[in-house]
Structures are given as C-alpha cells and as structure tokens.
Amino acid sequence: MEPTAEIVSDGPAGLLQSDDLYNDLCVPREAEILKELTDASANYPLSFMVTSPDSGQLIALLLKLLNAKKTIEIGVFTGYSLLLTALTIPQDGNIIAIDVDREAYEIGLPFIKKANVEHKIDFIESQALPVLDKLLENQENESCFGFAFVDADKANLKNYHERLLRLVRVGGTIMYDNTLWGGTVALSDPSCVVPLRQSAWKDMVEFNKMIAGDPWVDISLVALGDGMTICRRIY
C-alpha cells in the first residue's frame, strides 16, 4: 500500500515549506485590507479555505495582464479572492460572484464596503449551474467575460468548465483552485488519501485528466497554495 500523502499545502507556507521564505516573498505585497479579511476569517469554520496571498498575487497579475473588466467567481467563501478581484479590476468592472453560503460572504462584506468596491460585485446566493445556465440564455453574455475563478464543489468542475468556455472570451482565462488536492492526486489508491480529502479525490483526479486533454484551452498547473490550474481559451 502506498503511504498516505502528506498534506503539504495547508500550512501558511504552502508548498514553499518555509514560513520565513513565504513571508519574505509573498506577504509584503498583500494589501492591508486583505490581511484584515484573513484575520476576520480565522475563527470561521474551514478558515483554511481562504485564498493564500501568493495565489492572490497571481490572480491579480493575470487580471491586469488580461485587462479583465467582467469576471465570474464560483465559490466565494469569506471573499478574499472576491475582494482581491474587486480591488484589481477597473472602477466600472463587474464580478458575478456565486455561492450557496451567504453567511460566509457576510464575513467579508464589511471589508468589501470599507474598500469601496461593493458596487463592482453582484453576489448571487445560489448553486452555480442554474446561474451559469441563466447567463447563457442571453447570447450577449457569450464570450464577454475576461476571467473566471472556480473554488467550489469538485463534483461539478466539468460542468462548470463546459459553461465557462462559452462565457469567457477567446484569450480569456479560467482558473481552478485546489487541483493538487494536497498532493493526493498523485496517489493511485484512494484508501491512502487522508479522510479530509477522500470525498472529492476521484472528482479532482478525473477533472485533471479531462482538462489535460481539452483541445479548447492552453493549460498550466501552478504549484501555489493547493495547486491552481490556469486555462486560456484558444477557440
């Protein structure tokens, strides 16, 4: 039997495995309002799901490179990546943010208001698929988004991808979080996966295989946080 994979990305340093190195490289560039939101989220259940600063810096850089103005976020939690995106896109930009958990979103809302970016956010308390399908009913929404960030239920990643490919413009980017799944995607036997990771392990492995062979996108799996797969639509 293979040994259980050590979860290497759940600590502050992530895959760097050194808090000092992580703090020197990543934390100085983090906006103070984002640090405040992270602190406010610390006592909320599953607070480890807050986007890490190094992952956030990559998101912000991509948004700027893409000149993204309209974005979609599936899975908001307490709103770190949402606030980061709102701080980065233009004043007249817009984010459609979808999550079933309004309570978690409310943790971050005071910081969104403090940063004066609430006008950029359209928060929708819902399962994501009905919202995406509703958007696609209007042909004007097709190929009009520059960026999408997905950090939600892993069982629906394939369904999200199919719809986002129609919503994101050619040359636009879709980013999926947690694609290394604590390093467990390299294991061949799910019984070796730590209990916290077991329920979605198969979904994550199958999604990685699917996305690797998708001819509609260029991809890069980046070893930040818990792994982030960046997909650029090419058709």
C-alpha positions as CSV (number, residue, x, y, z in Angstrom):
1,M,0.0,0.0,0.0
2,E,1.2,3.5,-0.8
3,P,1.9,5.8,2.1
4,T,-0.7,8.4,2.9
5,A,0.3,11.6,1.1
6,E,1.3,14.4,3.4
7,I,-0.8,17.5,3.0
8,V,1.9,19.9,2.2
9,S,-0.2,22.9,1.2
10,D,-2.5,23.5,4.2
11,G,0.1,25.5,6.3
12,P,0.8,29.2,5.8
13,A,3.9,28.5,3.7
14,G,2.1,26.2,1.3
15,L,4.5,24.3,-1.0
16,L,7.4,26.5,-0.1
17,Q,7.6,24.7,3.2
18,S,9.2,27.7,4.9
19,D,7.2,30.3,6.7
20,D,10.2,32.7,6.6
21,L,10.6,32.4,2.9
22,Y,6.9,32.7,2.3
23,N,6.6,35.8,4.4
24,D,9.6,37.4,2.6
25,L,8.3,36.7,-0.9
26,C,4.6,37.0,-0.6
27,V,3.2,38.8,2.4
28,P,4.8,42.2,1.8
29,R,2.8,42.6,-1.4
30,E,-0.5,41.8,0.3
31,A,-2.9,44.7,0.7
32,E,-3.7,45.5,4.3
33,I,-7.4,45.2,3.8
34,L,-6.9,41.6,2.6
35,K,-4.8,40.8,5.7
36,E,-7.7,42.2,7.8
37,L,-10.2,39.9,6.0
38,T,-7.9,36.9,6.6
39,D,-7.7,37.7,10.3
40,A,-11.5,38.1,10.4
41,S,-12.0,34.7,8.8
42,A,-9.6,32.9,11.1
43,N,-12.3,31.7,13.6
44,Y,-14.8,30.8,10.9
45,P,-15.3,27.1,10.2
46,L,-13.0,25.8,7.5
47,S,-10.9,29.0,7.6
48,F,-8.1,27.2,5.8
49,M,-10.1,27.6,2.6
50,V,-9.2,31.3,2.5
51,T,-7.2,32.1,-0.6
52,S,-3.5,32.3,0.2
53,P,-1.6,35.6,-0.5
54,D,0.7,34.0,-3.1
55,S,-2.3,32.7,-5.0
56,G,-4.0,36.0,-4.7
57,Q,-1.0,37.8,-6.2
58,L,-1.1,35.5,-9.2
59,I,-4.8,36.2,-9.7
60,A,-4.2,40.0,-9.5
61,L,-1.4,39.8,-12.1
62,L,-3.5,37.7,-14.5
63,L,-6.4,40.2,-14.2
64,K,-4.1,43.0,-15.1
65,L,-2.4,41.2,-18.0
66,L,-5.8,40.3,-19.4
67,N,-7.2,43.8,-18.8
68,A,-10.2,41.9,-17.4
69,K,-13.3,44.0,-16.7
70,K,-16.1,41.4,-16.4
71,T,-15.3,38.3,-14.3
72,I,-17.1,35.3,-12.7
73,E,-16.3,33.8,-9.4
74,I,-17.8,30.4,-8.4
75,G,-17.2,29.7,-4.7
76,V,-16.8,32.9,-2.7
77,F,-16.4,31.7,0.9
78,T,-15.5,34.7,3.1
79,G,-14.5,36.7,0.0
80,Y,-10.7,37.0,-0.1
81,S,-10.3,36.4,-3.9
82,L,-13.5,38.3,-4.5
83,L,-12.2,41.4,-2.7
84,L,-8.8,41.0,-4.4
85,T,-10.5,40.9,-7.8
86,A,-12.7,43.9,-7.0
87,L,-9.6,45.9,-5.9
88,T,-7.9,44.9,-9.2
89,I,-10.4,45.4,-12.0
90,P,-11.5,48.9,-13.2
91,Q,-14.0,51.1,-11.3
92,D,-16.7,50.2,-13.9
93,G,-15.8,46.5,-13.8
94,N,-18.2,43.8,-12.6
95,I,-17.9,40.4,-10.8
96,I,-20.7,37.9,-10.8
97,A,-20.0,36.0,-7.5
98,I,-21.9,32.8,-6.8
99,D,-22.0,30.9,-3.6
100,V,-24.6,29.0,-1.6
101,D,-23.3,30.3,1.7
102,R,-24.4,33.8,2.3
103,E,-23.2,33.6,6.0
104,A,-19.6,33.2,4.9
105,Y,-19.9,36.0,2.4
106,E,-21.2,38.3,5.2
107,I,-17.8,37.8,7.0
108,G,-16.0,39.6,4.1
109,L,-18.8,42.1,3.3
110,P,-17.6,44.8,5.8
111,F,-14.2,44.8,4.2
112,I,-15.6,45.0,0.7
113,K,-17.6,48.0,1.8
114,K,-14.6,49.5,3.6
115,A,-12.6,49.2,0.3
116,N,-15.4,50.9,-1.6
117,V,-15.7,48.2,-4.2
118,E,-19.2,46.8,-3.3
119,H,-20.6,48.4,-6.5
120,K,-18.5,46.0,-8.6
121,I,-19.9,42.9,-7.1
122,D,-23.1,41.1,-8.0
123,F,-23.3,38.4,-5.3
124,I,-25.8,35.6,-6.0
125,E,-26.7,33.1,-3.3
126,S,-27.3,30.0,-5.3
127,Q,-25.9,26.8,-6.8
128,A,-23.7,27.8,-9.6
129,L,-25.1,25.8,-12.5
130,P,-28.5,27.4,-12.7
131,V,-26.9,30.9,-12.6
132,L,-24.5,30.0,-15.4
133,D,-27.3,28.5,-17.5
134,K,-29.3,31.6,-17.0
135,L,-26.4,33.7,-18.2
136,L,-26.1,31.6,-21.3
137,E,-29.8,32.1,-22.1
138,N,-28.7,35.6,-23.2
139,Q,-26.4,35.4,-26.2
140,E,-24.9,38.7,-25.3
141,N,-23.2,37.0,-22.3
142,E,-21.3,34.5,-24.5
143,S,-17.6,35.3,-24.8
144,C,-17.9,38.5,-22.9
145,F,-16.0,37.7,-19.6
146,G,-12.3,38.1,-19.3
147,F,-11.6,35.9,-16.3
148,A,-13.3,33.2,-14.1
149,F,-12.1,31.8,-10.8
150,V,-13.5,28.5,-9.6
151,D,-13.1,27.3,-6.0
152,A,-16.3,25.3,-5.4
153,D,-17.6,21.7,-5.3
154,K,-15.3,19.4,-7.2
155,A,-18.0,17.1,-8.5
156,N,-19.3,19.8,-10.8
157,L,-15.9,21.1,-12.2
158,K,-16.5,19.5,-15.6
159,N,-20.0,21.1,-15.8
160,Y,-18.6,24.5,-14.8
161,H,-15.9,24.2,-17.4
162,E,-18.3,23.4,-20.2
163,R,-20.3,26.5,-19.4
164,L,-17.4,28.9,-18.7
165,L,-15.8,28.0,-22.0
166,R,-18.9,29.7,-23.6
167,L,-18.9,32.7,-21.2
168,V,-15.2,33.5,-21.2
169,R,-13.8,35.2,-24.4
170,V,-11.2,33.7,-26.6
171,G,-7.9,34.6,-25.0
172,G,-9.6,34.9,-21.6
173,T,-8.7,32.7,-18.6
174,I,-10.4,30.3,-16.3
175,M,-8.5,29.4,-13.1
176,Y,-9.3,26.3,-11.0
177,D,-8.2,26.1,-7.3
178,N,-7.2,23.0,-5.3
179,T,-6.1,20.9,-8.3
180,L,-3.2,19.3,-6.5
181,W,-5.7,18.4,-3.7
182,G,-3.0,18.3,-1.0
183,G,-0.7,16.3,-3.3
184,T,-3.1,13.4,-3.2
185,V,-3.9,13.4,-6.9
186,A,-0.6,11.6,-7.4
187,L,-1.8,8.6,-5.4
188,S,-3.4,5.6,-7.2
189,D,-5.3,4.2,-4.3
190,P,-8.0,6.4,-2.7
191,S,-7.7,4.4,0.6
192,C,-4.3,6.1,1.1
193,V,-5.9,9.6,0.9
194,V,-6.4,11.4,4.2
195,P,-10.1,11.5,5.3
196,L,-10.5,15.2,4.7
197,R,-9.6,14.7,1.0
198,Q,-11.3,11.4,0.2
199,S,-14.8,12.5,-0.7
200,A,-13.7,14.7,-3.7
201,W,-10.4,12.8,-4.6
202,K,-11.9,10.9,-7.5
203,D,-13.6,14.1,-8.9
204,M,-10.3,16.0,-8.7
205,V,-8.3,13.2,-10.4
206,E,-10.9,12.9,-13.2
207,F,-11.0,16.6,-13.7
208,N,-7.3,16.9,-14.0
209,K,-7.3,14.2,-16.7
210,M,-10.1,15.9,-18.6
211,I,-8.5,19.3,-18.6
212,A,-5.1,18.0,-19.6
213,G,-6.7,16.7,-22.8
214,D,-9.0,19.6,-23.6
215,P,-8.1,21.0,-27.0
216,W,-10.1,24.2,-26.3
217,V,-7.6,25.5,-23.8
218,D,-3.9,26.1,-23.1
219,I,-3.2,25.0,-19.5
220,S,-0.6,25.4,-16.8
221,L,-0.8,23.8,-13.3
222,V,0.9,26.2,-10.9
223,A,2.2,24.9,-7.5
224,L,0.8,27.7,-5.4
225,G,-1.5,27.1,-2.4
226,D,-3.2,23.8,-3.0
227,G,-2.5,23.9,-6.8
228,M,-4.1,26.2,-9.3
229,T,-4.8,25.2,-13.0
230,I,-4.8,28.1,-15.4
231,C,-6.7,27.6,-18.6
232,R,-6.6,30.1,-21.5
233,R,-9.4,29.7,-24.1
234,I,-7.9,29.3,-27.5
235,Y,-11.0,28.8,-29.7
